[in-house]
Amino acid sequence: MTNAPDVWVITGLSGAGKATALAALERDGIDCVDNLAVDVLEAYSTLPRSRASAAVVDARQRDALARFAAPRGVRVLFLDARDDVLVLRLAATTRPHPCAELGRGREAIAAERALLAPMRAAADVVIDTSELRSEDLADRVAAIVIGTRDSPGAVNVALSSFGFKYGLPLDVEWVVDARVVRNPFWVPDLRPRTGLDSSVRDYVLEDPVAGGLIDRVHDLLTWSVRHYGERGREFLHFAAGCTGGRHRSVVVVEALGARLRDDGLAVTVFHRDVDKPDPR
C-alpha cells in the first residue's frame, strides 16, 4: 500500500459509462464525487483520506476544462465509445446533453469530444466501452483502480482480443495482427467454437507461427513493462486481433496472459468480440 491513498479522475463522453463506473467503485469501497469543479480538484486531491477516492470531471464543467491539469499523483481514467454507440445510448436517456445547445446527436458528440480533448490527452487509461456490457465495464474499472491500489508501482497490463471486421479498439496502445496464424474458422467442427474451447486452442497452438508470435510478443512485452515501470508508467493495454475476434486472437491473448502471470505481472484479460454471433 502507498502512504497516500489513490485519487482518480473519471471522465469521458456522455453515454460512455461514467455513472456505471462510479457506481462500481462505490460498491468496492472507493469514495466518489460526481461533477467535481475543475478549480477545486487540486484541493480535493490533497484532502486527508484513509481510502482511495474518485471524482467525475466532465463536459458539464464546460469552459473550465481548458484549465484542467491533473495534480501530481492524480490519475485520469477516460471512458470513450464510438459515435454511433453514443447516439443510441443518448437517445435512451432523458438527461440533457452538456453540449445540446450546439446541436443534436453527432453534432453534440463532436462538440463534447473537442471540449474533452485535453482530458483525453492527459489520461493514464482510456477504456473503449462501445462493446462492453455494464457489468464488464464495472469489472474493468475495478481491475484498473483497485489493481493499482493493491499493487502500487506495478505496471498493470491489460490484454484484449478483437475482430478487425468490427473495427480497431479505441483504447489500446499496441495492436498485433494474429491473422498470420492458421484459421480454425475453416475447420467445420471448430468454426462454431471459440478460442476459449480447448479444441480450438490446441489447433491454433499446434501452428508453429502461433508459437513464434506468442514468444516474440511475450519477450517484447516483458522488456517494455520493465522500462515502463522505470519511467513511472503504470498501465499498458495490448490487443491482438483476428478477422472475427473469436478464435486466433482469443487463443493468443489467453496464452500471453498465462505467461505474463507466471512472470509475476498484474494482468487482466478481455475478449471484446468472442461472443459475437456465429457468422454461419
C-alpha positions in Angstrom: 0.0 0.0 0.0 1.1 3.6 -0.6 1.2 6.2 2.2 -1.4 8.3 0.4 -4.5 6.6 -1.0 -5.0 6.8 -4.7 -7.1 9.7 -6.2 -8.6 9.1 -9.7 -10.4 11.5 -12.0 -13.1 9.7 -14.0 -14.1 11.5 -17.3 -15.2 10.8 -20.8 -18.1 11.2 -23.2 -21.7 11.4 -22.2 -23.2 7.9 -22.6 -19.8 6.2 -22.3 -20.5 4.8 -18.8 -19.2 7.3 -16.2 -22.2 6.6 -13.9 -21.7 2.9 -14.2 -18.0 3.3 -13.4 -18.7 5.5 -10.4 -21.3 3.1 -9.0 -18.9 0.2 -9.4 -16.2 2.0 -7.5 -18.6 3.0 -4.7 -19.5 -0.7 -4.3 -15.8 -1.5 -4.0 -15.3 1.0 -1.1 -13.9 3.9 -3.2 -15.1 7.4 -2.0 -16.7 9.0 -5.0 -17.7 12.5 -6.0 -19.8 13.4 -9.1 -19.3 16.6 -11.2 -16.3 18.0 -9.2 -15.3 21.5 -10.2 -12.0 21.8 -12.1 -10.9 24.6 -9.9 -11.1 22.6 -6.7 -9.5 19.4 -8.0 -6.1 20.2 -6.6 -7.5 21.0 -3.1 -9.6 17.8 -3.3 -6.6 15.7 -4.2 -4.7 16.9 -1.0 -7.6 16.3 1.4 -6.7 13.9 4.3 -8.2 10.5 3.4 -7.9 6.9 4.6 -9.0 5.2 1.4 -8.9 5.7 -2.3 -11.2 8.2 -4.0 -12.6 9.1 -7.4 -14.2 12.2 -8.8 -16.0 12.7 -12.1 -14.9 15.8 -14.0 -16.6 16.1 -17.4 -18.2 18.3 -20.0 -20.6 19.8 -17.5 -17.6 21.9 -16.5 -17.6 23.5 -19.9 -15.0 26.2 -20.4 -13.3 25.4 -17.1 -11.9 22.3 -18.8 -9.4 24.4 -20.6 -7.8 24.9 -17.2 -7.7 21.2 -16.4 -4.3 19.8 -15.3 -4.1 16.6 -13.2 -2.4 17.4 -9.9 0.7 15.4 -9.0 -0.3 11.9 -8.0 -3.8 12.0 -9.6 -4.6 9.5 -12.3 -7.1 10.0 -15.1 -9.4 7.4 -16.5 -11.2 8.3 -19.7 -14.3 6.5 -21.0 -14.8 6.6 -24.7 -17.1 4.9 -27.3 -17.9 5.1 -31.0 -20.2 7.9 -32.1 -22.9 5.5 -33.4 -23.0 3.8 -30.0 -23.2 7.1 -28.1 -26.0 8.3 -30.3 -28.1 5.2 -29.5 -27.3 5.4 -25.7 -28.1 9.1 -25.5 -31.4 8.5 -27.3 -32.4 6.2 -24.5 -31.9 8.8 -21.7 -33.8 11.9 -20.7 -30.7 13.5 -19.2 -29.8 16.7 -21.2 -26.5 16.5 -23.1 -24.0 19.1 -21.8 -23.4 20.4 -25.4 -27.1 20.2 -26.5 -27.2 23.9 -27.4 -24.5 23.3 -30.1 -26.5 20.6 -31.9 -28.1 17.2 -31.6 -26.8 13.7 -31.9 -23.5 13.6 -33.6 -23.1 17.4 -33.6 -23.3 17.4 -29.8 -20.9 14.5 -29.5 -18.4 16.2 -31.8 -18.6 19.3 -29.7 -18.1 17.3 -26.5 -15.1 15.5 -28.0 -13.5 18.8 -28.7 -14.2 20.0 -25.2 -12.7 16.9 -23.6 -9.7 16.6 -25.9 -7.2 17.9 -23.2 -8.5 15.4 -20.7 -8.2 12.5 -23.1 -4.7 13.6 -23.9 -3.9 13.6 -20.1 -5.5 10.2 -19.5 -3.5 7.5 -17.9 -6.0 4.9 -19.1 -8.6 5.0 -21.9 -11.4 2.4 -22.0 -13.5 1.9 -25.1 -17.0 1.0 -23.8 -18.6 0.5 -27.2 -18.9 -3.3 -26.9 -18.9 -3.6 -23.1 -21.9 -4.6 -21.0 -22.4 -2.7 -17.8 -21.0 -5.5 -15.7 -18.0 -5.8 -17.9 -17.3 -2.1 -17.7 -17.6 -2.3 -13.9 -15.1 -5.2 -13.8 -12.6 -3.4 -16.0 -12.8 -0.1 -14.0 -12.4 -2.0 -10.7 -9.4 -4.0 -12.1 -7.7 -0.8 -13.0 -8.4 1.3 -9.9 -8.4 -1.4 -7.3 -5.5 -3.1 -9.0 -3.2 0.0 -8.7 -4.2 0.3 -5.0 -3.3 -3.3 -4.3 0.0 -3.3 -6.2 1.4 0.3 -6.1 4.2 1.0 -8.5 3.5 -2.1 -10.6 2.7 -1.9 -14.3 -0.9 -3.2 -14.9 -1.1 -5.0 -18.2 -4.5 -5.3 -20.0 -4.6 -7.8 -22.8 -7.6 -7.9 -25.1 -8.7 -9.7 -28.3 -10.9 -8.2 -31.0 -12.1 -8.8 -34.6 -10.8 -6.5 -37.3 -14.1 -6.7 -39.1 -15.7 -4.9 -36.1 -13.1 -2.1 -36.0 -10.0 -1.3 -34.0 -10.4 -0.7 -30.3 -10.3 3.0 -29.3 -8.3 2.4 -26.1 -5.3 0.3 -27.0 -1.6 1.3 -27.1 -0.3 -1.7 -29.0 -2.0 -3.9 -31.7 -0.7 -7.2 -33.1 -2.3 -8.9 -36.1 -2.9 -12.6 -35.3 -4.2 -13.3 -38.8 -0.8 -14.7 -39.7 -1.9 -17.8 -37.7 -3.8 -20.6 -39.4 -7.6 -20.1 -39.0 -9.9 -22.5 -37.2 -12.8 -20.9 -39.0 -12.1 -23.1 -42.0 -12.4 -26.3 -39.9 -16.2 -27.1 -39.8 -16.1 -28.7 -36.3 -14.2 -25.7 -34.9 -16.0 -22.9 -36.6 -18.8 -22.6 -34.1 -16.5 -22.8 -31.1 -14.3 -20.0 -29.7 -10.7 -19.7 -28.6 -11.8 -20.4 -25.1 -12.5 -24.0 -26.2 -9.6 -26.5 -25.7 -10.0 -27.9 -29.2 -9.6 -24.5 -30.8 -6.8 -23.6 -28.5 -4.9 -26.8 -29.4 -5.5 -26.4 -33.1 -4.1 -22.8 -33.0 -1.1 -23.6 -30.8 -0.1 -26.5 -32.9 0.7 -24.0 -35.7 4.4 -23.0 -35.2 3.6 -19.5 -36.4 1.3 -19.1 -33.3 4.1 -20.1 -31.0 6.6 -17.8 -32.7 4.1 -14.9 -32.5 3.5 -15.5 -28.8 7.2 -15.9 -28.0 8.1 -12.7 -29.7 5.2 -10.6 -28.2 5.9 -12.0 -24.7 9.6 -11.0 -24.9 8.7 -7.5 -26.2 6.0 -7.0 -23.5 8.2 -8.1 -20.6 11.0 -5.9 -21.9 8.7 -2.9 -22.3 6.9 -3.4 -18.9 10.3 -3.1 -17.2 11.1 0.1 -18.9 7.5 1.4 -18.5 7.9 1.0 -14.7 11.3 2.8 -14.8 9.5 5.8 -16.5 6.6 5.8 -14.0 4.1 4.4 -16.4 1.6 2.1 -14.6 -0.7 0.9 -17.4 -0.3 -0.8 -20.8 -3.1 -2.1 -23.0 -2.1 -4.6 -25.6 -4.6 -6.1 -28.1 -4.4 -9.0 -30.6 -6.8 -9.0 -33.5 -8.0 -11.6 -36.0 -10.8 -11.5 -38.5 -13.8 -12.0 -36.3 -12.2 -11.9 -32.8 -13.5 -15.4 -31.9 -10.6 -17.8 -32.5 -7.0 -16.9 -33.1 -6.8 -13.6 -31.2 -8.5 -15.2 -28.2 -6.0 -18.0 -28.0 -3.0 -15.7 -28.4 -4.2 -13.4 -25.7 -5.0 -16.2 -23.3 -1.6 -17.7 -23.8 0.1 -14.4 -23.3 -1.9 -13.7 -20.2 -0.9 -17.1 -18.7 2.8 -16.5 -19.4 2.8 -12.9 -18.1 1.1 -14.0 -14.9 3.8 -16.7 -14.5 6.3 -13.8 -14.7 4.6 -12.2 -11.7 2.9 -9.3 -13.6 -0.5 -7.9 -12.9 -2.7 -8.9 -15.9 -6.3 -8.6 -16.9 -7.7 -10.3 -20.0 -10.8 -9.2 -22.0 -12.3 -10.6 -25.2 -14.3 -7.9 -27.0 -15.8 -9.9 -29.8 -15.7 -13.5 -28.6 -19.5 -13.6 -28.0 -20.4 -12.2 -31.4 -22.9 -14.5 -33.3 -21.5 -17.4 -35.3 -21.1 -15.9 -38.8 -22.8 -19.0 -40.3 
